[in-house]
Amino acid sequence: MAKVGRNSGRDPFIDADLALKRRKSIPHEFVLDALAGLAPATRAMFGCLAVYIEDKIVLILRDRPDSPEDNGVWLATTAEHHESLQRDFPSMRSIQLFGLQATHWQVLPADAPDFEQAALRACALISACDLRIGKIPKRGAKSAARVKKSSKRPKATRLNKPGR
């Protein structure tokens, strides 16, 4: 006699949904809302979310339990702009995660009392094409290798020789 399977009471469709990887929430999503008119692109980077406008990386949004002092909005800039940006963003500082040296990346810390105002001000500067925020990323060695490989001509084969 065949055994009758026990009904576990589970819905197979719900189980399938739970099996799918849950999407992580976007840290400081209001920043993307403020930049929506510029059609920002995002990419995962260092466990954070990098924000690009056209070919420039402009921000990284970070909210992680490790090194919480560096959570907030990271500005892509250069050392020559630190002083002038510091006047616009008094709470801005170098990212502590990278050590004691000043870095090109600066953070608007999430625990600062004016965090949301500062982040929205940074979005306004980006929208106004402020040259102090944003960098075109350098192309890595991998990308250069792919370009070389794709620029090689295909070998002639019996199928693509003329006259056959």
Buried (B, 14 or more C-beta within 10 A) or exposed (E): EEEEEEEEEEEEEEEEEEEEEEEEEBBBEEBBEBBEEBEBEBEEBEEBBBBBBEEBBBBBBBBEEEEEEBBBBBBBBEEEBBEEBEEEBEBBBBBEBEEEEEBBBBBBBBEBEEBBEBBBBBBEBBEEEBEBBBBEEEEEEEEEEEEEEEEEEEEEEEEEEEEE
